Amino acid sequence: MDWPGDEHPAVAAVRAVLAPDGQPLSVRFFQRRGTVAAVVAETSRARYPVIVTARDGRWVVPSLVSGTSQPAVPRQPRSAVPPKLMWDCLHSSDLPDVVEQPSAAVWAVFMGQAALDGRLLTVESDLDVQSCEVGEDGFVAVLFRSSRHHRPRLRMRTASGETVALFTGEPGVPR
């Protein structure tokens, strides 16, 4: 993760949309991959995963930004708990190709709250594999590329070194 502080133009673009009047908004996560950046901004009540794209020399925020409430459940002790208790959001962004048709691939950001024993999250899609370390408070976020409608596989490496499958990527099969 190449943390820019608040200086990166993608972060400034997100602030301008989510907090135009200077309301409190902190940046929890930033990752840039070429002309795409993932910014997770948060208030005391909500988290907003935003995929920002560089176009014509400026960073563009999508016209629709949705968030999720801050985690209301305590962190679970082990990574074997059902994913619905651990994860907040999988957010994807269609990036139209040059003729404004939906592209076959999308960028997605996955964010969530890991169990107490979680150390490293790996997200594997059909186009990309990305990993991130779990923060001290359990926060994780990953920017990855995927085919449209593909459901990524999620694995957590625990403090004991075990790898736990959190989501297999198959509909109806949580682990």
N, C-alpha and C positions, 0 to 999 in steps of 0.2 A: 504494500500500500504506500503510495507516494503522497504523504500528508502535506497539503499546501497551506494549512492554516486557513485564514479567511481571504488570502490573497488571490487564489485561483479564480479566474473569471466564471467558471462553471458554478462555484460556490456563490459568488456574487449574484449570478442569474437566479439561482434558487432562492436566495434571500429576498431578492426583489419581488418574486412572485408570492412566497409564503409569508413574508413579514414586511410588506411595503411601508408600513408606518413605524418600523423599528421595534416591533414587538419582540420579546425574548425568543430567540431561536438559536439553538446550538447545533453545530455540525458534529454528528456522531461518527460518520464514516465518509471517506472519500477514496475512490480508486479510479484511475484513468487508464484506459486502454485505447491508445490512438485518438480517434476523434469522438470517443464516447467516454463519459464519466458517470459514475454512480455517486450520488450524494444522499446520505441518510441524514435528514435534519429532524430535530425533535424539539418539542415543547414539554412542559411538565405533564401534559396529558396525552400527547400523541407522537408517533414517529411517521415520517414521510420519506419513503424510498423514491428517489427521483433519478431517472436516467436522462442525462443531458447530452445533446449532440452538438458538435462544432459544425456550423454551416456558414459559409460566406464570411468567415472571419469572426464570428461571434458564437457564443454558447447559447443554445436554444432549449428552453424548458418546455415540456409537452403542455398542450392546452388543458389537459385534465391531469391533476395530481391528486391522488388519494392516499390516505394514511391509515394507520391502525393505532388503536389505543395502546398506551404503555402496558407492559405485562402486569396483570393483576394477581397472578398466582406466584407463590414463592418458587425459587429454583428447586427442581427435583434432585434428589441425591444421586440417582443413577441415570445413565443415558438410555436405559432400556424402557423408559416410560413411553407411552404413546406420543407420536409426534405432535398431535394437536395440543398437548400440554406444553410443548417446548417451543414451537415455532410461530412466529407472527405473520410473516408475509412472503409471498413469492410474487414479484411484480415484474412484468415484462413490458417492453416498449417496441412497437413496430417502427422500424426505420424504413420509410418508403424508399424505393430505388429512384433512379433519376427521372422516371416517368410517373412517379407518385403512385405506383402500384404497391400493394403490400408485399413485402419481401418474404422469401421462403424462410429466412432466419431472423431471429430477434435477439436482442440483448435482454438479459434478465438480471435482477438483483434479488438475492435471497437474504433475508435477515431474520434473526430470531434470538431466543434466549436458551442457551445450552444448560444441561443439567450440571450439577456441581462437579461431577467427575469428567466432564467434557474438556478436551484439550485441543483437538484439531478437527475441523469440519472439512469434508471433501464433498464437492458438488460435481457430479459427472453427468453431462448431457451427451447427446449424440454428436455434438460438435466441439466440446470443450471439457476440460477437467480443471477445476480451480480449488484451492484449499485456503483456509484461513485459520489462524490461531484464535482460540476463545479468549475474550477479554476477561479481566479480573472479576467483573460483575456478570459474566456469562454472555455478553453480547457478541454476536457473530454476524458478519455480512460478507457476501461474495458477489462479484460481478462476473457473469459468464454469458457465453453465446450458445444458442440452442435453435433447433428447427422449430418452426411454429407448431404449437400444440404438443411438443414433446414434454414429457414429465421427467425431470432429472432424478437421478439416484443420489441419496444423501447418506453419508457414512460419518460416524464420529469415532475418533480415536480417543480412548479414555486415559485417565491417569495411570491405570494399571497396564496400559499398552494394548488392551483389547480393542478391536474394531467392531463397532455396532452398526448394523444397517438400520437406519432410521426410516428410510423410504426407498422402496425398490424401483419406483418409476412406473409401476403398473397400476392402472386404475383399480381401486377396490382392494389393493394389497398394500397396507400401510408399511409393512416391514418385510 
